[in-house]
């Protein structure tokens, strides 16, 4: 709604405003106030009323938005969500904020309002100057009056001021932000000894008794849900289409009348080589990147293929495996400098270095397709299908009626298919569970999948089930009850699980025994230490995997000291020694300072405001005067 007004309106208050105003109703400025009696007041907030009409309008707008994003929303789902209560709570919070702004003396002057409105691009002329005529036209197009619009805009600006006022104490100074940055961007390195479970697997004896115990304790893991199988017919334009009824003259006429459908854009097939360098990189970084580009150019000049050179030099991760292959692409697919260079090259040519926001590229054009049209012969079959399916769509309802008449007198599906001239034979699904539906019908809704599953054996659906482009008729062929896989069927799997489980225990025991030695300051005779790549506090360690506890301890433990326990990874257990913690370089902080200050302060201000609003809400006297109005 009011998309055109959103240009340039980024403040929180403006965002609130556009959640309030919508062009699905007309609100006259200065409309008569509804009497504050028990039939028109939904709730009171510290004795200030929330009236039924604004509440109902907000509910309607929010419902339209929610259903546009999720068409499957039902009244039951909305009731479970407490949809109307959520809307009322939003309006309560806004009323509390406006009351608090009034107490603090936060207001918006007419001059401030005018200045803000004059800056909205939608209200400006070609010279970027506020145009009263454009202002009136835009509001009129959205069923708004200047009075109503300006009133709500001012309300949004007032709440924006309150947020700024409340959030200001939560802002961080540069030193605090830098502390957060150092904490978040520091890296650690450890050396470790791995105790892989596979080292101990030969020591595990999975006895028959242990296997039986394991199976009985985990029978639920081997449950096979009830399953069904169906035979089905798809009644769609595609399955009803008859190509034999489409003449060559008809396809030629369609091609002539719809030739733009078969237009081919100009395309090139290319490879590229990328050497990354930031847009704002200093001269030294640019020079280094160009040296790599020049080395690649020398290899090309020496006769090496572009694919070979790209695989050697490119810093595009996918390009090292494909020789920089990009395939065919048309205009508008690549960034502008790259596109301009690629389409300027002739077949077989290689570009000079091209600078984009990603870095420097060399581009090799392997083939060129000029703009034009697909020839008739190559699309004649496709056209015939289009015509045949269009005709079939016109007869779909009649064919469906015919099919249902036959089903109602217990005709089998293959007889139905033969009678109504389906192009495809009756199909048979694989087994499917109640909550999944046949994999052959991926677009089937959960409700219709359940309908198929619940069909009695050998019974055909008496009503067609809607699918994409048409309908489905089905007969239940088989029904298999819920069961548990027999032990023999899963015995190999269980033996592997027991072996790994017990071997992991052995690995942990061995690691913990060696850790006692290490913590005494003694060394391990046969231990081979491996050093990790630097890793962050998130816990993902290259070569090992994820372990948040180990990562945290690595940052806390003095360099050269062993971490206090054995840590589990998919391959086994690890003993780790803290090697070093490296803070980010000063130049990195200088480059990212503004971004971090902005991000951290936005988060800190938001948390401060949320706490403030929560406190307001907790202390507020909110009374729902008409609970029935909140029922969905």
VEXDREN-2710 file (C-alpha; in Angstrom, 1 decimal):
% VEXDREN-2710
k/r/px/py/pz
1/UNK/0.0/0.0/0.0
2/UNK/1.2/3.5/-0.8
3/UNK/4.3/2.0/-2.3
4/UNK/5.1/5.2/-4.0
5/UNK/5.2/7.1/-0.7
6/UNK/7.7/4.7/0.8
7/UNK/10.5/6.1/-1.3
8/UNK/12.7/8.0/1.1
9/UNK/10.6/7.3/4.1
10/UNK/12.9/5.1/6.2
11/UNK/12.4/6.3/9.8
12/UNK/10.7/4.0/12.4
13/UNK/7.8/6.5/12.7
14/UNK/7.2/6.5/8.9
15/UNK/7.2/2.7/8.9
16/UNK/4.6/2.7/11.6
17/UNK/2.6/5.2/9.6
18/UNK/2.5/2.9/6.5
19/UNK/1.3/0.1/8.7
20/UNK/-1.7/2.3/9.6
21/UNK/-2.7/4.0/6.3
22/UNK/-4.2/1.9/3.5
23/UNK/-6.2/2.6/0.5
24/UNK/-9.0/0.2/1.0
25/UNK/-11.4/2.7/2.6
26/UNK/-12.0/6.4/2.7
27/UNK/-11.4/8.3/5.9
28/UNK/-12.5/11.9/5.9
29/UNK/-10.4/14.4/7.8
30/UNK/-12.2/15.7/10.8
31/UNK/-14.7/12.9/10.8
32/UNK/-17.2/12.8/13.6
33/UNK/-15.9/11.1/16.7
34/UNK/-17.8/8.0/17.7
35/UNK/-19.3/8.2/21.1
36/UNK/-17.2/6.5/23.8
37/UNK/-19.8/4.0/25.0
38/UNK/-19.6/0.3/25.6
39/UNK/-20.7/-0.5/22.0
40/UNK/-18.0/1.5/20.3
41/UNK/-15.0/1.2/22.6
42/UNK/-12.9/-1.9/22.3
43/UNK/-10.5/-1.1/25.1
44/UNK/-9.2/1.7/27.2
45/UNK/-5.5/2.5/27.8
46/UNK/-5.1/4.6/31.0
47/UNK/-8.7/5.8/30.4
48/UNK/-8.0/6.7/26.7
49/UNK/-10.3/4.7/24.4
50/UNK/-9.4/2.5/21.4
51/UNK/-12.5/2.8/19.2
52/UNK/-14.1/0.0/17.3
53/UNK/-13.9/1.6/13.8
54/UNK/-10.1/2.2/13.8
55/UNK/-9.6/-1.3/15.4
56/UNK/-11.8/-3.0/12.8
57/UNK/-10.0/-1.2/9.9
58/UNK/-6.6/-2.2/11.3
59/UNK/-7.8/-5.9/11.6
60/UNK/-9.1/-5.8/8.0
61/UNK/-5.9/-4.4/6.6
62/UNK/-3.7/-6.8/8.5
63/UNK/-5.9/-9.7/7.5
64/UNK/-5.6/-8.8/3.8
65/UNK/-1.9/-8.5/4.1
66/UNK/-1.6/-11.9/6.0
67/UNK/-3.7/-13.7/3.4
68/UNK/-1.8/-12.2/0.5
69/UNK/1.3/-13.8/2.0
70/UNK/-0.4/-17.0/3.1
71/UNK/-3.5/-17.8/1.1
72/UNK/-4.1/-21.0/3.2
73/UNK/-4.9/-19.0/6.4
74/UNK/-8.1/-20.3/7.9
75/UNK/-10.4/-18.9/10.6
76/UNK/-9.2/-21.7/12.9
77/UNK/-5.6/-20.8/12.4
78/UNK/-6.4/-17.1/13.0
79/UNK/-8.2/-18.0/16.2
80/UNK/-5.3/-20.1/17.4
81/UNK/-3.0/-17.2/16.7
82/UNK/-5.2/-14.8/18.6
83/UNK/-5.1/-12.6/15.6
84/UNK/-7.4/-9.8/16.8
85/UNK/-5.8/-9.7/20.2
86/UNK/-2.4/-9.2/18.5
87/UNK/-3.8/-6.3/16.5
88/UNK/-5.3/-4.8/19.7
89/UNK/-1.9/-5.1/21.5
90/UNK/-0.2/-3.2/18.7
91/UNK/-2.7/-0.4/19.0
92/UNK/-2.3/-0.4/22.8
93/UNK/1.5/0.0/22.5
94/UNK/1.1/2.8/20.0
95/UNK/-1.3/4.6/22.4
96/UNK/1.0/4.2/25.3
97/UNK/3.9/5.6/23.3
98/UNK/1.8/8.6/22.3
99/UNK/0.8/9.2/25.9
100/UNK/4.4/9.0/27.0
101/UNK/5.5/11.4/24.3
102/UNK/2.9/13.9/25.5
103/UNK/4.2/13.6/29.1
104/UNK/7.7/14.3/27.9
105/UNK/6.6/17.2/25.8
106/UNK/7.7/15.6/22.6
107/UNK/5.8/17.1/19.7
108/UNK/6.2/17.7/16.0
109/UNK/5.8/21.2/14.8
110/UNK/4.0/22.1/11.5
111/UNK/7.4/23.2/10.2
112/UNK/9.0/19.9/10.9
113/UNK/6.1/18.0/9.4
114/UNK/6.2/20.2/6.2
115/UNK/9.9/19.7/5.9
116/UNK/9.6/15.9/6.1
117/UNK/6.6/15.7/3.6
118/UNK/8.4/18.0/1.2
119/UNK/11.3/15.5/1.1
120/UNK/9.2/12.6/0.0
121/UNK/10.1/11.9/-3.7
122/UNK/6.5/11.0/-4.6
123/UNK/5.4/14.6/-3.9
124/UNK/8.3/16.2/-5.9
125/UNK/8.4/17.3/-9.5
126/UNK/11.2/16.6/-12.0
127/UNK/13.4/19.3/-10.4
128/UNK/13.1/17.5/-7.0
129/UNK/10.9/20.3/-5.6
130/UNK/7.7/19.7/-3.7
131/UNK/4.7/19.9/-6.0
132/UNK/1.3/20.6/-4.3
133/UNK/-0.5/19.2/-7.3
134/UNK/1.4/16.0/-7.2
135/UNK/0.8/15.8/-3.4
136/UNK/-3.0/16.1/-3.9
137/UNK/-3.0/13.6/-6.8
138/UNK/-1.1/10.9/-4.9
139/UNK/-3.3/11.2/-1.8
140/UNK/-6.4/11.3/-3.9
141/UNK/-5.3/8.2/-5.7
142/UNK/-5.0/6.4/-2.4
143/UNK/-8.4/7.7/-1.0
144/UNK/-6.7/10.0/1.5
145/UNK/-7.2/13.6/2.4
146/UNK/-4.3/15.9/3.3
147/UNK/-5.7/16.3/6.8
148/UNK/-5.8/12.5/7.5
149/UNK/-2.5/11.9/5.9
150/UNK/-0.7/14.7/7.8
151/UNK/-2.3/13.7/11.1
152/UNK/-1.1/10.1/10.8
153/UNK/2.3/11.2/9.5
154/UNK/2.7/13.5/12.5
155/UNK/1.8/10.7/14.8
156/UNK/4.5/8.5/13.3
157/UNK/7.1/11.2/13.6
158/UNK/6.2/11.7/17.2
159/UNK/6.7/8.0/18.0
160/UNK/10.0/8.2/16.1
161/UNK/11.1/11.1/18.3
162/UNK/10.2/9.1/21.4
163/UNK/12.2/6.1/20.3
164/UNK/15.2/8.4/19.6
165/UNK/14.8/10.0/23.1
166/UNK/14.4/6.7/24.9
167/UNK/17.1/4.9/22.9
168/UNK/19.8/7.5/23.2
169/UNK/21.1/6.4/26.6
170/UNK/21.6/2.9/25.2
171/UNK/24.1/4.1/22.5
172/UNK/27.6/2.8/22.8
173/UNK/30.8/4.9/22.7
174/UNK/33.5/4.1/20.2
175/UNK/35.6/2.3/22.9
176/UNK/32.7/0.1/23.8
177/UNK/32.0/-0.7/20.2
178/UNK/35.7/-1.5/19.7
179/UNK/35.6/-4.0/22.6
180/UNK/32.6/-5.7/21.0
181/UNK/34.5/-5.8/17.7
182/UNK/37.6/-7.3/19.2
183/UNK/35.6/-9.9/21.1
184/UNK/33.6/-10.9/18.0
185/UNK/36.4/-10.8/15.4
186/UNK/39.3/-12.3/17.4
187/UNK/40.4/-15.8/16.3
188/UNK/42.0/-18.7/18.2
189/UNK/44.4/-21.5/17.1
190/UNK/44.7/-24.8/18.9
191/UNK/46.8/-27.9/18.5
192/UNK/45.0/-31.2/19.2
193/UNK/45.3/-34.9/19.4
194/UNK/42.5/-36.9/17.9
195/UNK/41.2/-40.2/19.3
196/UNK/39.1/-41.5/16.4
197/UNK/36.4/-44.0/17.3
198/UNK/37.5/-46.2/14.4
199/UNK/40.8/-46.9/16.2
200/UNK/38.8/-48.9/18.8
201/UNK/36.1/-50.5/16.7
202/UNK/37.8/-53.9/16.5
203/UNK/37.7/-54.1/20.3
204/UNK/33.9/-53.9/20.4
205/UNK/32.0/-57.2/20.6
206/UNK/28.3/-56.7/19.6
207/UNK/26.8/-59.8/21.2
208/UNK/23.4/-61.1/20.3
209/UNK/22.2/-60.1/23.8
210/UNK/23.4/-56.5/23.3
211/UNK/21.9/-56.4/19.8
212/UNK/18.5/-57.6/21.2
213/UNK/18.6/-55.0/24.0
214/UNK/19.4/-52.2/21.6
215/UNK/16.6/-53.2/19.3
216/UNK/14.0/-53.5/22.0
217/UNK/15.0/-50.2/23.6
218/UNK/14.7/-48.4/20.2
219/UNK/11.9/-50.1/18.4
220/UNK/10.2/-46.8/17.8
221/UNK/13.2/-45.9/15.6
222/UNK/12.4/-48.8/13.3
223/UNK/8.7/-48.2/13.0
224/UNK/7.2/-48.2/9.5
225/UNK/4.1/-46.0/9.3
226/UNK/0.9/-47.3/7.7
227/UNK/1.1/-46.9/4.0
228/UNK/-1.2/-46.9/1.0
229/UNK/-1.0/-47.2/-2.8
230/UNK/-3.4/-45.8/-5.4
231/UNK/-4.2/-46.0/-9.1
232/UNK/-5.0/-42.6/-10.4
233/UNK/-6.0/-40.5/-13.5
234/UNK/-4.9/-36.9/-14.1
235/UNK/-7.5/-34.9/-15.9
236/UNK/-5.6/-31.9/-17.2
237/UNK/-5.3/-30.1/-20.5
238/UNK/-2.0/-31.9/-21.0
239/UNK/-3.5/-35.4/-20.5
240/UNK/-6.6/-34.6/-22.6
241/UNK/-4.7/-32.9/-25.4
242/UNK/-4.9/-34.6/-28.9
243/UNK/-2.1/-33.5/-31.2
244/UNK/-3.6/-35.4/-34.1
245/UNK/-6.4/-32.9/-34.3
246/UNK/-4.0/-29.9/-34.8
247/UNK/-3.3/-29.2/-38.5
248/UNK/0.0/-27.8/-39.8
249/UNK/-1.9/-24.7/-41.1
250/UNK/-3.0/-24.0/-37.5
251/UNK/0.5/-24.2/-36.1
252/UNK/1.9/-22.0/-38.9
253/UNK/-0.9/-19.4/-38.2
254/UNK/-0.2/-19.5/-34.4
255/UNK/3.5/-18.9/-35.1
256/UNK/2.9/-16.0/-37.4
257/UNK/0.4/-14.3/-34.9
258/UNK/2.5/-14.9/-31.8
259/UNK/6.0/-14.6/-33.1
260/UNK/7.2/-12.5/-30.2
261/UNK/6.8/-15.6/-28.0
262/UNK/9.6/-17.1/-29.8
263/UNK/12.0/-14.2/-29.7
264/UNK/15.6/-15.0/-28.9
265/UNK/17.7/-12.5/-27.0
266/UNK/21.3/-11.8/-27.9
267/UNK/23.5/-14.2/-25.9
268/UNK/27.1/-15.0/-25.4
269/UNK/28.7/-18.2/-24.0
270/UNK/31.8/-17.2/-22.0
271/UNK/34.3/-18.1/-19.4
272/UNK/35.9/-15.7/-16.9
273/UNK/38.8/-15.5/-14.5
274/UNK/38.3/-13.4/-11.4
275/UNK/41.0/-11.9/-9.1
276/UNK/39.2/-10.4/-6.1
277/UNK/39.9/-6.9/-4.9
278/UNK/37.6/-4.6/-2.9
279/UNK/36.1/-1.6/-4.7
280/UNK/37.7/0.7/-2.1
281/UNK/41.0/-1.2/-2.0
282/UNK/44.3/0.8/-1.7
283/UNK/46.8/1.1/-4.5
284/UNK/48.9/-1.8/-3.1
285/UNK/46.0/-4.2/-3.2
286/UNK/45.0/-3.1/-6.7
287/UNK/48.6/-3.5/-7.8
288/UNK/48.8/-7.0/-6.4
289/UNK/45.6/-8.1/-8.1
290/UNK/46.8/-6.7/-11.4
291/UNK/50.1/-8.7/-11.1
292/UNK/48.0/-11.9/-10.9
293/UNK/46.0/-10.8/-13.9
294/UNK/49.2/-10.0/-15.9
295/UNK/50.5/-13.5/-15.0
296/UNK/47.4/-15.1/-16.4
297/UNK/47.6/-13.0/-19.6
298/UNK/51.2/-14.2/-20.0
299/UNK/50.0/-17.8/-19.7
300/UNK/47.3/-17.2/-22.3
301/UNK/49.8/-15.6/-24.6
302/UNK/52.0/-18.7/-24.3
303/UNK/49.3/-20.8/-25.7
304/UNK/47.6/-22.2/-22.7
305/UNK/43.8/-22.6/-22.9
306/UNK/41.6/-20.1/-21.1
307/UNK/40.0/-23.0/-19.0
308/UNK/43.4/-24.1/-17.8
309/UNK/44.5/-20.6/-16.9
310/UNK/41.2/-19.8/-15.2
311/UNK/41.4/-23.0/-13.1
312/UNK/44.9/-21.9/-12.0
313/UNK/44.3/-18.2/-11.2
314/UNK/40.6/-17.6/-10.6
315/UNK/39.4/-16.7/-7.1
316/UNK/35.8/-17.6/-8.0
317/UNK/35.3/-20.8/-6.0
318/UNK/33.2/-22.5/-8.7
319/UNK/35.6/-21.5/-11.4
320/UNK/38.5/-23.6/-10.3
321/UNK/36.5/-26.8/-11.0
322/UNK/34.9/-25.6/-14.3
323/UNK/37.6/-23.5/-15.9
324/UNK/35.6/-20.4/-15.3
325/UNK/32.6/-21.7/-17.3
326/UNK/29.6/-19.3/-17.3
327/UNK/27.5/-20.9/-20.0
328/UNK/25.1/-18.9/-22.1
329/UNK/23.7/-15.6/-20.7
330/UNK/21.9/-12.6/-22.1
331/UNK/21.9/-9.0/-21.2
332/UNK/20.8/-8.0/-17.8
333/UNK/22.2/-11.2/-16.2
334/UNK/25.7/-9.8/-15.2
335/UNK/26.9/-6.6/-13.6
336/UNK/27.1/-3.8/-16.1
337/UNK/30.9/-3.5/-16.7
338/UNK/31.1/-7.2/-17.1
339/UNK/28.2/-7.4/-19.5
340/UNK/29.4/-4.5/-21.6
341/UNK/32.8/-6.1/-22.0
342/UNK/31.4/-9.5/-22.8
343/UNK/28.9/-8.4/-25.5
344/UNK/31.6/-6.2/-27.1
345/UNK/33.9/-9.2/-27.8
346/UNK/33.8/-11.3/-30.9
347/UNK/33.7/-15.1/-30.8
348/UNK/37.1/-16.5/-29.6
349/UNK/38.3/-13.1/-28.2
350/UNK/39.6/-12.5/-24.7
351/UNK/39.0/-9.1/-23.0
352/UNK/41.5/-6.8/-21.4
353/UNK/41.1/-6.6/-17.5
354/UNK/37.6/-5.6/-16.6
355/UNK/37.0/-4.0/-13.1
356/UNK/33.7/-4.7/-11.3
357/UNK/32.8/-4.5/-7.6
358/UNK/34.1/-8.1/-7.3
359/UNK/37.6/-7.4/-8.6
360/UNK/39.4/-7.8/-12.0
361/UNK/38.1/-10.2/-14.6
362/UNK/39.4/-11.6/-17.9
363/UNK/36.6/-12.7/-20.1
364/UNK/36.8/-15.2/-22.9
365/UNK/33.8/-15.4/-25.3
366/UNK/33.5/-18.8/-26.8
367/UNK/30.3/-18.3/-28.9
368/UNK/27.8/-15.7/-29.8
369/UNK/24.0/-15.9/-30.6
370/UNK/22.6/-12.8/-32.3
371/UNK/19.1/-11.7/-31.4
372/UNK/16.4/-13.2/-33.5
373/UNK/13.5/-15.7/-33.5
374/UNK/13.4/-19.5/-33.1
375/UNK/12.6/-21.0/-36.5
376/UNK/9.2/-22.5/-37.0
377/UNK/10.4/-26.1/-37.4
378/UNK/12.1/-26.1/-34.0
379/UNK/8.9/-24.9/-32.2
380/UNK/6.2/-26.5/-34.3
381/UNK/5.6/-29.4/-31.9
382/UNK/5.5/-27.0/-28.9
383/UNK/2.9/-24.9/-30.7
384/UNK/0.8/-27.9/-31.6
385/UNK/0.9/-28.8/-27.9
386/UNK/-0.2/-25.3/-26.9
387/UNK/-3.2/-25.4/-29.3
388/UNK/-4.2/-29.0/-28.3
389/UNK/-4.0/-28.1/-24.6
390/UNK/-6.1/-25.0/-25.1
391/UNK/-8.8/-27.0/-26.9
392/UNK/-8.6/-29.7/-24.2
393/UNK/-9.1/-27.0/-21.5
394/UNK/-12.4/-26.1/-23.1
395/UNK/-13.7/-29.6/-22.8
396/UNK/-12.1/-30.4/-19.4
397/UNK/-15.3/-29.9/-17.4
398/UNK/-17.4/-32.0/-19.8
399/UNK/-14.9/-34.8/-19.7
400/UNK/-14.8/-34.6/-15.9
401/UNK/-18.6/-34.9/-15.7
402/UNK/-18.4/-37.9/-18.0
403/UNK/-15.7/-39.5/-15.8
404/UNK/-17.7/-38.9/-12.6
405/UNK/-20.8/-40.5/-14.1
406/UNK/-18.8/-43.7/-14.9
407/UNK/-17.2/-43.7/-11.5
408/UNK/-20.6/-43.5/-9.8
409/UNK/-21.7/-46.7/-11.5
410/UNK/-18.4/-48.4/-10.4
411/UNK/-16.6/-48.3/-13.7
412/UNK/-12.9/-48.9/-13.2
413/UNK/-10.4/-46.1/-14.0
414/UNK/-8.9/-47.8/-17.0
415/UNK/-12.4/-47.9/-18.6
416/UNK/-12.9/-44.3/-17.7
417/UNK/-9.6/-43.4/-19.3
418/UNK/-10.5/-45.2/-22.5
419/UNK/-13.9/-43.6/-22.7
420/UNK/-12.9/-40.0/-22.3
421/UNK/-9.8/-40.3/-24.5
422/UNK/-7.0/-39.7/-22.0
423/UNK/-3.5/-39.5/-23.6
424/UNK/-1.9/-41.2/-20.7
425/UNK/-2.7/-44.6/-19.1
426/UNK/-3.9/-45.1/-15.6
427/UNK/-0.9/-44.5/-13.3
428/UNK/0.1/-46.3/-10.1
429/UNK/1.7/-44.5/-7.2
430/UNK/4.3/-45.9/-4.9
431/UNK/3.5/-46.4/-1.2
432/UNK/2.9/-43.3/0.7
433/UNK/2.1/-42.3/4.3
434/UNK/-0.8/-40.4/5.6
435/UNK/1.1/-37.2/6.3
436/UNK/3.2/-37.2/3.1
437/UNK/1.1/-38.1/0.1
438/UNK/2.3/-39.9/-3.1
439/UNK/5.7/-38.6/-4.3
440/UNK/4.3/-38.7/-7.8
441/UNK/1.8/-35.9/-6.9
442/UNK/4.0/-33.4/-5.1
443/UNK/1.5/-30.5/-5.5
444/UNK/-1.3/-32.3/-3.6
445/UNK/-2.5/-30.5/-0.5
446/UNK/-2.2/-32.2/2.9
447/UNK/-6.0/-32.4/3.1
448/UNK/-6.3/-34.2/-0.2
449/UNK/-3.4/-36.5/0.6
450/UNK/-5.2/-37.5/3.7
451/UNK/-8.4/-38.1/1.6
452/UNK/-6.5/-40.5/-0.6
453/UNK/-5.0/-42.3/2.3
454/UNK/-8.4/-42.7/4.0
455/UNK/-10.1/-44.1/1.0
456/UNK/-11.5/-47.6/1.6
457/UNK/-9.7/-50.4/-0.2
458/UNK/-10.8/-50.8/-3.9
459/UNK/-13.0/-47.7/-3.7
460/UNK/-12.6/-44.7/-6.1
461/UNK/-12.9/-41.1/-5.1
462/UNK/-16.5/-40.0/-5.6
463/UNK/-15.5/-36.3/-6.0
464/UNK/-12.5/-35.1/-8.0
465/UNK/-9.5/-33.7/-6.1
466/UNK/-8.1/-30.4/-7.5
467/UNK/-4.5/-30.4/-8.7
468/UNK/-2.5/-27.9/-10.7
469/UNK/-4.4/-27.3/-14.1
470/UNK/-7.0/-30.0/-13.5
471/UNK/-8.4/-32.8/-11.4
472/UNK/-7.4/-36.2/-9.9
473/UNK/-9.5/-39.4/-9.7
474/UNK/-8.0/-42.3/-7.7
475/UNK/-8.7/-45.8/-6.5
476/UNK/-7.2/-47.3/-3.3
477/UNK/-5.2/-50.4/-4.4
478/UNK/-3.4/-51.4/-1.2
479/UNK/-3.4/-50.6/2.5
480/UNK/-0.5/-51.7/4.7
481/UNK/-0.8/-51.5/8.4
482/UNK/1.8/-49.8/10.7
483/UNK/4.6/-52.2/11.6
484/UNK/8.1/-52.4/13.0
485/UNK/11.0/-53.6/10.9
486/UNK/12.1/-57.0/12.0
487/UNK/15.4/-57.3/13.8
488/UNK/17.0/-59.2/11.0
489/UNK/16.2/-56.3/8.6
490/UNK/18.0/-53.8/10.8
491/UNK/20.7/-56.0/12.4
492/UNK/23.6/-54.7/10.3
493/UNK/22.5/-51.1/11.1
494/UNK/22.3/-51.9/14.9
495/UNK/25.7/-53.6/14.9
496/UNK/27.2/-50.6/13.3
497/UNK/25.5/-48.3/15.8
498/UNK/26.6/-50.4/18.8
499/UNK/30.2/-50.5/17.5
500/UNK/30.4/-46.8/17.0
501/UNK/28.8/-46.1/20.4
502/UNK/31.1/-48.4/22.3
503/UNK/34.2/-47.3/20.3
504/UNK/33.4/-43.7/21.1
505/UNK/33.3/-44.6/24.8
506/UNK/36.7/-46.2/24.5
507/UNK/38.0/-43.2/22.7
508/UNK/36.8/-40.9/25.4
509/UNK/38.3/-43.1/28.2
510/UNK/41.7/-43.2/26.4
511/UNK/41.6/-39.4/25.9
512/UNK/40.7/-38.7/29.5
513/UNK/43.5/-41.0/30.7
514/UNK/46.1/-39.2/28.5
515/UNK/44.7/-35.8/29.6
516/UNK/45.6/-36.6/33.2
517/UNK/49.2/-37.1/32.1
518/UNK/49.2/-33.9/30.1
519/UNK/47.8/-31.8/33.0
520/UNK/50.6/-33.1/35.2
521/UNK/53.0/-31.4/32.8
522/UNK/54.2/-34.6/31.2
523/UNK/54.2/-35.4/27.5
524/UNK/52.7/-38.2/25.5
525/UNK/55.1/-40.6/23.9
526/UNK/53.3/-41.3/20.6
527/UNK/51.0/-38.2/20.3
528/UNK/51.0/-36.3/17.0
529/UNK/49.7/-32.8/17.3
530/UNK/47.8/-31.1/14.5
531/UNK/47.3/-27.3/14.4
532/UNK/44.0/-25.9/13.3
533/UNK/43.3/-22.9/11.1
534/UNK/42.2/-19.8/13.0
535/UNK/38.6/-20.0/14.1
536/UNK/36.1/-17.7/15.8
537/UNK/33.9/-18.0/18.9
538/UNK/31.0/-19.5/17.0
539/UNK/32.5/-23.0/17.4
540/UNK/33.1/-24.1/13.8
541/UNK/36.7/-25.5/13.6
542/UNK/38.2/-26.4/10.2
543/UNK/39.1/-30.0/10.0
544/UNK/37.1/-30.9/13.2
545/UNK/33.6/-29.6/13.0
546/UNK/31.4/-27.7/15.5
547/UNK/32.0/-27.7/19.2
548/UNK/31.0/-24.5/21.0
549/UNK/32.4/-25.5/24.4
550/UNK/35.9/-26.2/23.0
551/UNK/35.9/-22.9/21.1
552/UNK/34.9/-20.9/24.2
553/UNK/37.6/-22.6/26.3
554/UNK/40.2/-22.0/23.6
555/UNK/39.7/-18.2/24.0
556/UNK/39.8/-18.4/27.8
557/UNK/42.7/-20.7/28.3
558/UNK/46.3/-19.5/28.6
559/UNK/48.5/-20.1/25.6
560/UNK/50.4/-23.3/25.9
561/UNK/48.0/-24.9/28.4
562/UNK/45.8/-27.9/27.8
563/UNK/42.0/-27.5/27.8
564/UNK/40.4/-29.2/30.8
565/UNK/38.5/-32.0/29.2
566/UNK/38.1/-34.3/26.1
567/UNK/35.8/-32.8/23.5
568/UNK/33.4/-34.8/21.3
569/UNK/33.4/-34.6/17.5
570/UNK/31.8/-36.8/14.9
571/UNK/35.1/-38.7/14.3
572/UNK/36.0/-39.1/18.0
573/UNK/37.3/-37.2/21.0
574/UNK/39.9/-34.5/21.0
575/UNK/42.5/-33.2/23.5
576/UNK/43.3/-29.6/22.7
577/UNK/46.1/-27.2/23.7
578/UNK/45.5/-23.5/23.4
579/UNK/48.1/-22.0/21.1
580/UNK/47.2/-18.3/20.6
581/UNK/44.4/-15.8/20.4
582/UNK/44.7/-13.1/17.7
583/UNK/42.7/-9.9/17.8
584/UNK/41.7/-8.2/14.5
585/UNK/44.3/-5.7/13.1
586/UNK/43.9/-2.0/13.7
587/UNK/43.4/-1.3/10.0
588/UNK/40.5/-3.8/10.0
589/UNK/38.8/-1.9/12.8
590/UNK/39.4/1.4/11.0
591/UNK/37.8/0.0/7.9
592/UNK/34.7/-1.5/9.6
593/UNK/34.3/0.9/12.5
594/UNK/31.4/2.9/11.1
595/UNK/29.5/-0.3/10.1
596/UNK/29.9/-1.8/13.6
597/UNK/29.0/1.4/15.4
598/UNK/25.8/1.7/13.3
599/UNK/24.8/-1.9/13.8
600/UNK/25.6/-2.1/17.5
601/UNK/23.9/1.1/18.3
602/UNK/20.8/0.2/16.3
603/UNK/20.6/-3.1/18.3
604/UNK/21.4/-1.3/21.6
605/UNK/18.8/1.3/21.0
606/UNK/16.2/-1.3/20.0
607/UNK/16.8/-3.3/23.1
608/UNK/16.5/-0.1/25.2
609/UNK/13.3/0.9/23.6
610/UNK/11.8/-2.6/23.9
611/UNK/12.6/-2.6/27.6
612/UNK/11.0/0.9/28.0
613/UNK/7.9/-0.1/26.1
614/UNK/7.6/-3.4/28.1
615/UNK/7.8/-1.3/31.3
616/UNK/5.1/1.0/30.0
617/UNK/2.9/-1.9/29.2
618/UNK/3.4/-3.6/32.6
619/UNK/2.4/-0.4/34.4
620/UNK/-0.5/0.5/32.1
621/UNK/-4.2/0.2/33.0
622/UNK/-5.5/-1.6/30.0
623/UNK/-9.1/-2.7/30.1
624/UNK/-10.9/-4.6/27.4
625/UNK/-14.5/-3.3/27.4
626/UNK/-15.8/-5.5/24.6
627/UNK/-14.2/-9.0/24.7
628/UNK/-16.6/-10.3/22.2
629/UNK/-15.1/-8.1/19.5
630/UNK/-11.8/-10.0/19.9
631/UNK/-13.3/-13.3/18.9
632/UNK/-12.3/-14.5/15.4
END
